[in-house]
Amino acid sequence: MTELVAAFALAAVVLTVSALASGLVERAPLSFPIIFLGLGFLIGERGFGLLTLGPEDPTLEAIAILTLALVLFLDAVRMEAEEVRGAGLIPMLSLGPGTLIVISVVALGANLLLDTSLVESLLLGTILASTDPVLLRDVVRNERLPRSVRSALSIEAGTNDIVVLPILLVLIAVANAEAAGAAGWATLLFQVLLLGPLVGFAVGAVGAWLMSKADAAFGISREYQALYGIGIVLLAYAGAQTLGGDGFLAAFAAGFAVAVLNFDMCDCFLDYGQTTTEMTMLLSFILFGAVISDIALEVSLVPVLVLAVVALFVARPLAIGVVLRRAVVSNAARAFIGWFGPRGLNSLLLALLVVQNGVANAEFLLAVTGIVVTVSVVAHGASATPLSTLYGRAAERRTLHEEREDTAAGLFEGPAGETPRIKPEELAGQLEGTNPPIILDVRTRSQYERDKAQIPGSVRVPTDHIEDWAKRTIAENPDGEPFHRPVAAYCT
């Protein structure tokens, strides 16, 4: 089989299997990463031998670069404007120290268990501090879970790579002795931390502005607007790399520019990018599965499995415990967030970046990362559905603190203050008046399940979905008519 035919076959497998298995994945304790990573193991050199692939294979490099650039860009674009500008900075900044704790604990574990050098240990800690949004997808889409918790997980998965990546790039430079003296380090840090983001932000800002103007003037079709988004990612990456900066940081900065400048972009801009990214991510899992199945046998398995336990069961819960020590959340939420910090494709892509930069002993680091990721993919993928169900049922049985907030920022702002109250007889009188109020039934899930009796004419809106309800109502009523009336909330 020629390389071209093999590439077509892999693409066909990704597209057909993902479509056929989608219904099963939604209902069973399975995930697409489990399926496609396992498929990579099967067709790899240690399996049926259908695919022979090394860590430095140009096909793997191309797919990995495209995938990581798209993931970073979309993570940034999906950030709501208010998250970028205001309250969302609270959880984003709070999760930064959590990432540093994970790096430190995993690095210490690697040094003790695997006898790695200081730089190698820090590289492993940094690589394994990256949480994977693909494995979290089923969790953050589960409407039964409090929105504030899902928001916290989404923000972390979408932003912690921007903490991890610069640290990794600096460690790669240290490992390769790329800088010497103050001037050398100043130049290196400028290239790594500033040049790439500046180029990316400029490409994203100018590119989004041009499309918004062109669409307003000429009416650009949705198909071409979707393709345009992929072009911005590639241009940001290529421009930064050409000028000596980092292309991945540039890709994130390009998406950040689109989000923070709030240009009126077509929703297809995200939809097509998400679809393309989905295909490249699943293809990457197959390729990495084939690579890992070959190189994993070169390391001692037991110490690496212990390191996986340290990363998943010690470092992550410890970091989240510190981050959420003053947050207004239930113990169930702390445990849930502490567990769902899966290591997946992002960690593999970062480890491959170390290999591509020629760091000594890089293939060993990739092998260790591959084993830890495999453990995480299986453990988190299998537990996502049952644990989400248990947590959702807990929210239906009793009132949880996190249900009262609709954003992650609210968890860090303390309990809500008192609000004006109205007596039932007063409300009854207002309902008979000339301008009756809109009644929102915002009782918590547990209270609503216990007592489903409703005030006549009330609208059921869970507490953490009020903002969505307001936006939807405004969109459906551009004249603002419903908001000419007062609003009364029926709460727990």
N, C-alpha and C positions, 0 to 999 in steps of 0.2 A: 504494500500500500504506500503510495507516494505521500509526501508531507501535505500536499494540497488536498488530496482526498481525505487524509486523516483529519485535517482541520475542518473540512466540510462535515465529516462524520461526527466529530465532537460537537460542532454547533448544532447539528440535527438532534443529537442526544439531549443537549441542554434544552432546546426549544420544545421537543416533544415530551420528554419525561417530566419536565416542570409543569407543563399543562395538564398531562394525564394524572399526575400525583397531587395536584393542588388541593383537590377535595379531600383526599386522604390526610394530607398534612394538616389541614385545618381542624380535623376531628381526632387525630391520633397523637400520641406522644412522640411525634416525629418532627423533623425540620428539614428544609431543603439542604442546609449544610451537611447534615448527617448523611443524606442520600448521596449527594454528589462527592463528598469527601470519600465515602465508602466506595463509590464507583471508581474513583481515582485509584484507590488501593487495589481494587480488583483488576483493573486493566494495566496497572503499572508493571514494572519489570519483575517485582517479587510476586505478582499475581499471575495473570494469564499472559503477561509479556506483550500485550498489544500496543503499549505506549512506553517508549524509552525516552526519558527526559531527565536532564540534569539541572541543577540550580542556576547554571549560567546559560541555559538555552535561550536564544533570542526570542523565540515564540513566547515563552513564559515571561521574559522581561517585558515585551511589548504589551501583553495582556495585563500584567501586573501594574505597569505604569499607567495605562489607560484607566484601569479600575480604580486605583488609589486617587488619581487626579479627579475622576468623576465623583467618587464618594466624598472627597473633601469639598469640592465645589457645591454639591447638592446639600451637604450638611450646613454649609454657610447660607445658601439661598433660602433654605427652609426656616431659618431663624426669623421669627416674627419681628417686625420693626420695633415693637415695644420691648422685646427681649434684648435687642441690641442696644437700644437707647436708654433704657431705664431699669425697671424692676428686675428684668431677667439677668442683669449683671450680678445680682446677689448670689443666686445659685451657681452661676458660671464661675465667679471668683471663689466661692466656697469650695467648689469641687476641685479647684486647682491644688490646694494643699492635700486633698485626698489622693490625687494622682501621685504626688511626691512621696506620700507615705507608702503607697503600693510599690513604687520604684525602690524605695529604701529596703522594705521588708523582703521583697523578692530578690533583690541584689544580695542581701545578707544570706538568704537561703541558698542561692546559687553558689556563693563563695564557700559555704560550709558543706554543702552536699556534693557539689561537682568540682570543687577545688579550682574554680576559675579565678583569673586575675581580677584586680579591682575594676579595670576598664571593661573586661568581658562580663563581669557580674552586673555592672551598671547598665551595660548594653542589654542584657537579658531582662533586668528589672524594668527598663524603659520600654522594651518591645512588649513585655507582658503586662504593662500598665494600660495598654490600649483596649478599650471595651468595643465590642462589635455591634453595630446597629442592625446587622442582618439577623443575628440570633435574638435580638430584642424586639424584632418587628411584631411577632405575634402578641407579645406582652403589651406593647404600647398601643396596639390597636384594639385591645379588649375594653369595650365600653363599660363593663361591669366594675372595672377598677377605678378608684378615685383619680380624677384627671390630674391632680397635683402630683401624684406619685408617678404617673405615666410621663408627665412633663419633665420631672426631675431626671428620669432615666433617659429621655430623649435628648435633653440638653447635655447631659454628661456624655452620651455616646456621640453626639454631634460636635462637641467642642474639646473633648480631652485630647484628641489627636493634635490639636494646635498647641497644647502644652507639651505633649510627648515628642512631636516631630523635631522642634528646635533642639531639645535636649539630645535626641538621637544624633542629629547632624553634628553637634559639637563633639559628642563622644566619638563619632566616626573620625572626625578631624584629629582628636587626641590620639586615637588608636593608630592612625596613619602618620602621626607627627607632621601634619600639614601646616602648622604655624609655629613660629619661633619668635620670641621677643614680643614686646608690647605692640609694635607696629604690625607685625604679622597677625597677632590675635585681633587687633582692631579691624584690619582688613577682612579677616575671615568672618568675624561676627557681623560686620556690615553686609557682607555677601549673603550670609546665611539668614540673618534675622531681619534685615531691612530691605535689601535690594529686591529679593523675590516678592515679598509682600507689596512693595511699592509698584513694581511692574504689574503684578496681578490686579491690584486695586485700580490702577489706571486703565488696564484692558477691560476690566469688568464695568467700570463707570462709563467709559467712552462707548463701549460696545452696547450696553443697555440703553444709553441715551440715544445712540444712533438708531437702534431698533424702534424705540418708542416714537421718535420723530418720523421715521420712515413709515411706520405703521399708521400713524395719524394722517400722514400726507397721502400715502398711496394705497394703504390697505394691504399689508403683507399677509399672505395666507398662513394658516396655522401650521401647515406642514413645514414651510420654510422657516417660520419662527422657531419651531422645535429644533430643526437642524442648526439654526444659528446659535442656540445655546451650547451645543456640543462644540461648535467652532470657537466660541469664547474660551471654553476650558482648554482646548488644544493650543490656542494662541497664547493664553496666559502662561501655560507650561513651557511652550517652546520659546517664548520671548524671554522669560526669566532664565532658562537654562543657557540660552545664547549669550546673554549679558553677564553670566557668571553667578547668577542667583540660584535659589532653589525653586524648581518648578512646582513642587507640591504645595509649598507655602503660597506660591503665586496663585495656584488653582483655588485654594481656600479664600485668599484675599479677593479674587475676582467675584466669587459668590457672595462674600461679605459686602462688597461694594453694591451689588444688586439689591441685597437685603436692606442695607442701611440707608441707601439713597432712595429707596422706595419708588423705583420707576414702575410705571404701569405696564407690566409684562404679561403676555398671554400665559394662561395656566398650562398650555401645551409645552411651554418653555421648561417646566418641571416634569411633566408627564412623560415626554419622550426621553428626557435624560434619565428618569428613573427606570424606564423600561430597558434602555441601553445598558445602564449600570447593572440592572438585575441579571441580564444575560452574561455580561463580562464577569460578574462576581461568581455566578454558578460555574462558568467555564473555568475560572481561576481555582475554584475548589477541586475540580477534577484534576487539573494540572498539578496542583500542590499535593493532592492525594497520591498521585503517581510518584512525585519526587520524594515525599516523606516516606512512602513505603520502602524506598530504596535506601535512603540515608539513615533512617531511624535505627537500623540494626547496628550502626557504628557507635552508638552510645550505650552506656550502662542503663538499663531500663528502670530498675528499682529506684535509684536516687532521683531520676527525672520525674517519676510518678510521685515521689514524696514532695518534690518541688511543685508539682501541679497542685497537690493538696495545700501546700503553703500559700500559693498564689490565690487559689479559689476559696479556701476555707479559713485562712488566717489573715492575709494581707488585705483582701477586699472588705470583709466585715469590720476589721479594725479601722480601716480608713473611713468607711461610711459611718461607723460609730462616732468617730471624732468629728466628722463633718456635720452630722445631724444631732450633736449633743444638745444643742439649744433649739433645735427645730421642733415645731408643734406637730408631732406625728405619733401615732400609736406604735407599740412595740412590734405589732405585725408588719407595719410599714417599714420600720427599721430593718427587720429581718428580710423582708421581701426585696428592698433596694440593695441590702448587703449581699444577697445571693446573686441577684441578676446583674453581674458585671462580667459577662462572658468574654472569653478570649477567642477570637475567630480570624476572619480573613485579614483584618487590619494588622494584626500581629504578624501574620505570615508575610504580608507585603512589606512591613517594616524590617523584618528579618532578611527578606530578599534584598532590600535596599543596602543592608550591611554587606551582603555577599557581592553585590554589584560594585560596591566601592572598594573591593579588594582588601577588606580587613582580615588580618590573620585569624585563623580558626573560625571563620565566618560560617562554614558549612556545619560545624559542630553546633553553633548557636542556632542555626536554622533547624537542625534536627531536634534539638531540645524544644524549641518553640513549637515545632510540628507535633510533638508528643503531647505537650501541655494543651495545645489547641484542640487536638483530637479528644482528649479527656473532657475539655470544656464543651465542645460541640455536642458530645453524647450526653453529658450530664445536664447541661442547660437546655438543650433541645428536647430531651425527654421529660424534663420537669416543668417546662414552660406552661403547658396546658393544665396539668393537675394542680400546680401551685397557684396559678392564676385563678383557677376555679375555687380553691380553698380560701384564698384571700377575698375573692368576690363574695363568697358566702358569708365570710366574717363581716363584711361591710353591710350585708343584708340583715345580719342578726343583731348588730349593735352599732351605735353611732361612733364613728371613728373621727378623730380630730382632723385628719387630712381631707375628709369629705367637704369641709366647710370652705376649702380653698380651690380655686380653679387654675392656679398657676403654681409652679415650683417656688417662685419668689414668696408666695404667701406662707409657705411652710417656715420661712426664716424670719417672718415679721412678727411673730407672737400671736396670741389669741386675739380675735376681733373684739372690738369694744361694743358697748351696749348700743342698741338702735332703738329709735322711738317705737313704742308699741301701741296697738289699737285694740280696744275691747270688741268682743263679738257683736254686741248690740250696736256699737258705733259703726262697725263695718256693714251690718245689715241696713242701717239707715242710709249710709253712703251708696250702697248698691241700689237703693230705691230712688236715689237722687237723679238729677239731670246729667251729671258727669260721673258715672260709676267707675270705680277703679278697676284696673286689670289685676286679677288675683293670680299670683304665681305660687303653685304648690311646690315649695323648695325643701320639703322634709327630706331627711337623710334616707338612704335606701332601706335601712333597718326599720325605721319608723313607718315608712310607706308600706313595707311588706307586712308589718303587723296590723296596721289600720289603714285599709285602702278606701275608707270613706272620704269623699271629696266635697269641698265646697262647690255648690252648683256654679258652673261657668268658669271654674278655675282652670289654669293651664299647668300641667305637670312639667316641671323643669328641675332636674337634679341640681343641687347647689353648685356643683363644679361645671355646670353647662350654661349658667346664666349668661355669660358673655356671648357664647355661641347663639343663644336664643335671641339676644338683643341684635346681633349682627344680621341674623337671618330675617328678623322682623323688619329691620331697617331696609334691607335689600328688597323685601317683598312689598314694602310700603314707602316708596321714595318721598311721598309727601309728608311722612312723619306722623300720620294721623293717630296711630295707637298711643304715641308718646305725648299726645295732648291730654291724656288721662293720667290720673295718679296711679301708682302701683303699690299694691299691698302684698306682702310675702307671708305665706302660711308655712312656718318653719317648725323645726323640732323643739 
